[in-house]
Amino acid sequence: MSPWAEEGMALLEQAAGQGHAYAMFEVGSIHHVREEHEQAREWFTKGAEAGLPQAQFNLGVILDEGKEHTTAAGWYRRAADAGIGSAAKNLSHMYIAGRGRA
């Protein structure tokens, strides 16, 4: 990673550590692209719990892929209620397939 990229990541992590939900989402996204799945999940969880709908959706995707369907459905529902259309689509597909309900 270039020094500029390292500095950019450090700044994002600083903002995320100070509670900036969108920075949490961005840090999670970078870890996801790097296939650093545990770190991505950790940061998406923080962003989701801070109320960021995009992080709620991405956390739902990770949980759904990990076969944690009931928990994924809850995060998809929150994101869908906040206007994330992809979350509503994914949730409907889960329900149609018989996943995501206790």
Helices and strands as residue ranges (DSSP letters): H 3-17, H 21-33, H 37-49, H 53-65, H 69-81, H 85-96
